[in-house]
Amino acid sequence: MQPNLVDQLEVFLAIAETGSFSAAAKRLGRAVSAVTYGLGNLESHYQITLFDRSGYRPRLTEEGHALLQDAEIIFRRIDRLNARISALRNNADVEIRIAVDAGFDHALLGAAVADLMAEFPHVNLRLKTVHEASAMTELQAGKVQIALLPLQAGLPGKGIDGRDIALAQHRIVAAPGHPLAKLPDGFPLSALDDHRQIIVADPEIDMRRLDYRVHITDVMIVDSYEMQIELIRRGIVWGFALTHHVRADVAAGRLRELHCAAVEQPGTLRFGAVWLVKTPPGPAATRLLDLISHHSTHPAPAY
């Protein structure tokens, strides 16, 4: 690569954006002759013509249009490089590694990440979807800096810090053709026990540790929420599901919300962000958690 390529591309970009050699020279704080010389060297090096100079103002040639896109990409990456160097000098976040519990609302996280990238474009974000227990393992092993997971009993407190970031509601759902879906609202709790339930858990989980939402008379265990919802849709099981996982299916009629007389509130799940006390989140990571909390209480419009 020729030593002055970046400088020459800057000249080319300035001419293309301002529409004239004189305006480009003014933007760059250079003489018009220096701008003309820089562009000429670029064209000579690549043996192409970037501007048609036959008219009153220079017009991009076909080759010029093609190179313009590459030049814009190069300078966008240079801007990121400068931001990254600045972040390193100020001990700010350069890379954020997060383990995300499989039950966390992807739309909520996506909205927060989109906003973060607009504010911190230099940050590399690495998201890994795991189950709750694995999230803590990843965190304690130093493989991630933050874990987003349900705040339930049993989380280790020593060396761990964190904060609430979102709430998620459970709903009891079944397919429209399931026997439970044909019962009137307010059916008894015993009706749930008459049909197979599906839960999302580690297949090796100790059933004695499960909470009141599990009717252990007949339970199918799967290790993903996608499989849970798919099997509920098939009409062979019913389940407690997180609202954000089934909202679209209920609205479209693929699933039906059930109302049991003994379960007025199927349950609220608190999600939190946790990290090791010795490695607290930096400015960008803290901003991401703030954005998640914001979007949790002020949902972004659907795209």
C-alpha positions as CSV (number, residue, x, y, z in Angstrom):
1,M,0.0,0.0,0.0
2,Q,1.3,3.4,-0.9
3,P,2.3,5.5,2.2
4,N,-0.1,8.4,1.4
5,L,-3.1,6.4,0.5
6,V,-5.2,7.4,3.5
7,D,-4.4,11.1,2.8
8,Q,-5.3,10.8,-0.9
9,L,-8.6,8.9,-0.1
10,E,-9.4,11.7,2.4
11,V,-9.0,14.2,-0.5
12,F,-11.1,12.1,-2.8
13,L,-13.9,11.8,-0.2
14,A,-13.9,15.5,0.4
15,I,-14.2,16.3,-3.3
16,A,-17.0,13.8,-3.7
17,E,-18.9,15.1,-0.6
18,T,-18.5,18.9,-1.2
19,G,-18.8,18.8,-5.0
20,S,-15.8,20.9,-5.9
21,F,-12.0,21.1,-5.5
22,S,-12.2,24.5,-3.8
23,A,-14.8,23.4,-1.3
24,A,-12.7,20.3,-0.5
25,A,-9.6,22.4,-0.1
26,K,-11.5,24.7,2.4
27,R,-12.8,21.7,4.4
28,L,-9.3,20.2,4.6
29,G,-7.5,23.5,5.2
30,R,-5.3,23.0,2.2
31,A,-4.5,24.8,-1.0
32,V,-6.6,23.9,-4.1
33,S,-3.4,22.9,-5.8
34,A,-2.6,20.4,-3.0
35,V,-6.1,18.9,-3.3
36,T,-5.6,18.5,-7.1
37,Y,-2.2,17.0,-6.7
38,G,-3.4,14.5,-4.1
39,L,-6.3,13.3,-6.3
40,G,-4.0,13.1,-9.3
41,N,-1.6,10.8,-7.5
42,L,-4.4,8.6,-6.4
43,E,-5.7,8.3,-10.0
44,S,-2.2,7.7,-11.3
45,H,-1.4,5.0,-8.8
46,Y,-4.6,3.0,-9.6
47,Q,-4.6,4.1,-13.3
48,I,-8.3,5.1,-13.1
49,T,-10.2,8.3,-13.6
50,L,-12.3,9.1,-10.5
51,F,-13.9,12.4,-11.7
52,D,-15.1,13.7,-15.0
53,R,-13.7,17.3,-15.1
54,S,-15.3,18.3,-18.4
55,G,-18.1,20.2,-16.8
56,Y,-18.4,23.1,-14.4
57,R,-18.2,20.8,-11.4
58,P,-16.4,17.5,-11.1
59,R,-18.7,14.5,-11.5
60,L,-17.9,11.0,-10.2
61,T,-17.1,8.5,-12.9
62,E,-18.3,4.9,-12.7
63,E,-15.0,4.0,-11.1
64,G,-15.3,6.9,-8.8
65,H,-18.7,5.7,-7.5
66,A,-17.3,2.2,-6.9
67,L,-14.3,3.6,-5.0
68,L,-16.4,6.0,-3.0
69,Q,-18.1,3.1,-1.2
70,D,-14.8,1.6,-0.3
71,A,-13.4,4.9,0.9
72,E,-16.4,5.5,3.2
73,I,-15.9,2.0,4.7
74,I,-12.2,2.6,5.3
75,F,-12.9,5.9,7.1
76,R,-15.7,4.4,9.1
77,R,-13.2,1.8,10.3
78,I,-10.6,4.4,11.0
79,D,-13.1,6.3,13.1
80,R,-13.7,3.0,15.0
81,L,-10.0,2.5,15.4
82,N,-9.6,6.0,16.9
83,A,-12.5,5.4,19.2
84,R,-11.1,2.1,20.4
85,I,-7.7,3.7,21.0
86,S,-9.3,6.5,23.0
87,A,-11.3,3.9,25.0
88,L,-8.1,2.0,25.8
89,R,-6.4,5.1,27.0
90,N,-9.3,5.9,29.2
91,N,-9.7,2.4,30.5
92,A,-13.2,2.2,29.0
93,D,-14.9,-0.8,27.6
94,V,-13.5,-2.2,24.4
95,E,-15.2,-5.6,24.5
96,I,-18.2,-6.8,26.5
97,R,-18.8,-10.5,26.9
98,I,-22.2,-11.4,28.2
99,A,-23.9,-14.8,29.0
100,V,-27.6,-14.5,28.4
101,D,-30.1,-16.9,30.0
102,A,-32.2,-18.6,27.3
103,G,-35.4,-17.2,28.8
104,F,-34.4,-13.6,28.5
105,D,-36.4,-11.5,26.1
106,H,-34.4,-11.3,22.8
107,A,-36.4,-8.3,21.5
108,L,-35.7,-6.4,24.7
109,L,-32.0,-7.1,24.5
110,G,-31.9,-6.4,20.7
111,A,-33.5,-2.9,21.2
112,A,-30.9,-2.1,24.0
113,V,-28.0,-3.3,21.9
114,A,-29.1,-1.3,18.9
115,D,-29.1,1.9,21.0
116,L,-25.8,1.0,22.6
117,M,-24.1,0.6,19.2
118,A,-25.3,4.1,18.2
119,E,-23.6,5.5,21.3
120,F,-20.5,3.2,21.5
121,P,-19.8,2.0,18.0
122,H,-16.2,1.0,18.9
123,V,-17.4,-1.6,21.4
124,N,-17.2,-5.3,20.5
125,L,-20.2,-7.1,22.0
126,R,-20.2,-10.9,22.4
127,L,-23.4,-12.5,23.5
128,K,-23.7,-16.2,24.5
129,T,-27.1,-17.8,25.1
130,V,-27.0,-20.3,28.0
131,H,-29.1,-21.8,30.8
132,E,-29.1,-20.1,34.2
133,A,-26.6,-22.5,35.9
134,S,-24.3,-22.3,32.9
135,A,-24.4,-18.5,33.0
136,M,-23.0,-18.5,36.5
137,T,-20.4,-21.0,35.6
138,E,-19.3,-18.9,32.6
139,L,-19.1,-15.8,34.9
140,Q,-17.2,-17.4,37.7
141,A,-14.7,-18.9,35.2
142,G,-14.0,-15.4,33.8
143,K,-15.3,-16.4,30.3
144,V,-17.9,-13.5,30.5
145,Q,-18.0,-10.2,32.3
146,I,-21.8,-10.1,32.9
147,A,-24.5,-12.7,33.2
148,L,-28.2,-11.9,32.5
149,L,-30.3,-14.4,34.3
150,P,-33.3,-15.0,36.6
151,L,-32.8,-13.8,40.1
152,Q,-34.0,-16.8,42.0
153,A,-32.9,-18.5,45.3
154,G,-29.6,-20.3,45.2
155,L,-27.5,-17.7,43.5
156,P,-24.1,-17.5,45.2
157,G,-23.6,-14.1,47.0
158,K,-19.9,-14.2,47.7
159,G,-17.9,-12.2,45.3
160,I,-21.0,-11.4,43.2
161,D,-22.7,-8.0,42.6
162,G,-25.6,-7.0,40.4
163,R,-28.8,-5.2,39.7
164,D,-32.4,-5.8,38.6
165,I,-32.9,-5.0,34.9
166,A,-36.2,-6.5,33.8
167,L,-39.4,-8.4,34.7
168,A,-41.1,-11.2,32.8
169,Q,-44.6,-12.6,33.4
170,H,-45.6,-16.2,33.1
171,R,-48.7,-17.4,31.4
172,I,-50.4,-20.8,31.4
173,V,-50.9,-21.8,27.7
174,A,-52.0,-24.7,25.6
175,A,-53.0,-25.3,22.0
176,P,-56.6,-24.4,21.1
177,G,-57.4,-28.1,20.6
178,H,-55.9,-29.2,23.9
179,P,-58.5,-30.5,26.4
180,L,-57.6,-27.8,28.9
181,A,-58.3,-25.1,26.4
182,K,-61.9,-26.3,26.0
183,L,-62.6,-25.9,29.8
184,P,-64.4,-22.7,31.0
185,D,-62.3,-20.1,32.7
186,G,-61.8,-20.8,36.4
187,F,-61.3,-24.5,36.1
188,P,-59.9,-26.3,39.2
189,L,-56.2,-26.9,39.8
190,S,-56.8,-30.6,39.6
191,A,-57.5,-30.3,35.9
192,L,-53.9,-29.3,35.3
193,D,-52.7,-32.4,37.1
194,D,-54.7,-34.5,34.7
195,H,-52.6,-33.5,31.7
196,R,-48.9,-33.6,30.9
197,Q,-47.0,-30.4,31.5
198,I,-43.8,-29.3,29.8
199,I,-41.0,-27.4,31.5
200,V,-37.6,-26.0,30.4
201,A,-34.8,-27.2,32.5
202,D,-31.5,-29.1,32.5
203,P,-32.5,-32.7,31.9
204,E,-30.4,-33.7,35.0
205,I,-32.3,-31.3,37.3
206,D,-33.4,-32.5,40.7
207,M,-37.2,-32.5,40.6
208,R,-37.3,-31.7,44.3
209,R,-35.8,-28.3,43.6
210,L,-38.6,-27.2,41.2
211,D,-41.2,-24.6,42.4
212,Y,-44.9,-24.5,42.6
213,R,-45.3,-24.1,38.8
214,V,-44.3,-27.7,38.3
215,H,-47.0,-30.4,38.6
216,I,-44.7,-33.4,39.0
217,T,-47.4,-36.0,38.3
218,D,-46.6,-36.0,34.6
219,V,-43.8,-33.7,33.3
220,M,-41.9,-33.5,30.0
221,I,-38.5,-31.8,30.3
222,V,-36.9,-30.0,27.4
223,D,-33.7,-27.8,27.4
224,S,-34.9,-25.0,25.1
225,Y,-37.8,-22.5,25.1
226,E,-38.2,-23.0,21.4
227,M,-38.9,-26.7,21.8
228,Q,-41.3,-26.0,24.7
229,I,-43.4,-23.7,22.6
230,E,-43.3,-26.0,19.6
231,L,-44.6,-28.9,21.6
232,I,-47.3,-26.8,23.2
233,R,-48.4,-25.8,19.8
234,R,-48.7,-29.4,18.8
235,G,-51.3,-29.9,21.5
236,I,-49.6,-32.7,23.4
237,V,-48.6,-30.7,26.5
238,W,-49.5,-27.5,28.4
239,G,-47.1,-25.2,30.2
240,F,-46.2,-22.1,32.1
241,A,-44.5,-19.9,29.5
242,L,-42.9,-16.5,29.5
243,T,-45.2,-13.9,28.0
244,H,-42.6,-12.6,25.5
245,H,-42.2,-16.2,24.2
246,V,-45.9,-16.7,23.5
247,R,-47.3,-13.2,22.9
248,A,-47.3,-13.6,19.1
249,D,-48.8,-17.2,19.2
250,V,-51.6,-16.1,21.5
251,A,-52.4,-13.1,19.4
252,A,-52.5,-15.3,16.2
253,G,-54.6,-17.9,17.9
254,R,-52.0,-20.7,17.7
255,L,-52.0,-20.8,21.5
256,R,-54.6,-20.0,24.1
257,E,-54.1,-18.6,27.6
258,L,-55.6,-20.7,30.3
259,H,-57.3,-19.4,33.5
260,C,-57.1,-21.7,36.5
261,A,-59.2,-20.7,39.6
262,A,-56.3,-21.6,41.9
263,V,-53.6,-19.7,39.9
264,E,-54.6,-16.1,39.7
265,Q,-51.0,-14.9,39.2
266,P,-48.9,-17.5,37.2
267,G,-45.8,-15.7,38.4
268,T,-43.3,-12.9,37.8
269,L,-39.7,-13.6,37.0
270,R,-37.1,-11.0,37.9
271,F,-34.1,-10.9,35.6
272,G,-30.9,-9.3,36.8
273,A,-27.4,-8.6,35.6
274,V,-24.7,-10.0,37.8
275,W,-20.9,-9.7,37.7
276,L,-17.9,-10.4,39.8
277,V,-17.2,-7.7,42.4
278,K,-13.6,-7.5,41.3
279,T,-14.5,-6.8,37.6
280,P,-17.5,-4.3,37.6
281,P,-19.0,-3.2,34.3
282,G,-17.4,-0.3,32.6
283,P,-19.2,2.8,31.1
284,A,-20.4,1.0,27.9
285,A,-21.6,-2.1,29.8
286,T,-23.3,0.0,32.4
287,R,-25.0,2.0,29.7
288,L,-26.2,-1.3,28.1
289,L,-27.8,-2.4,31.4
290,D,-29.4,1.1,31.7
291,L,-30.9,0.7,28.2
292,I,-32.2,-2.8,29.0
293,S,-34.0,-1.4,32.1
294,H,-35.3,1.5,30.0
295,H,-36.7,-0.7,27.3
296,S,-38.2,-3.1,29.8
297,T,-40.4,-0.3,31.2
298,H,-40.7,1.6,27.9
299,P,-40.9,-1.0,25.1
300,A,-39.6,0.0,21.7
301,P,-42.1,-0.1,18.9
302,A,-42.2,-3.2,16.8
303,Y,-40.0,-3.0,13.7
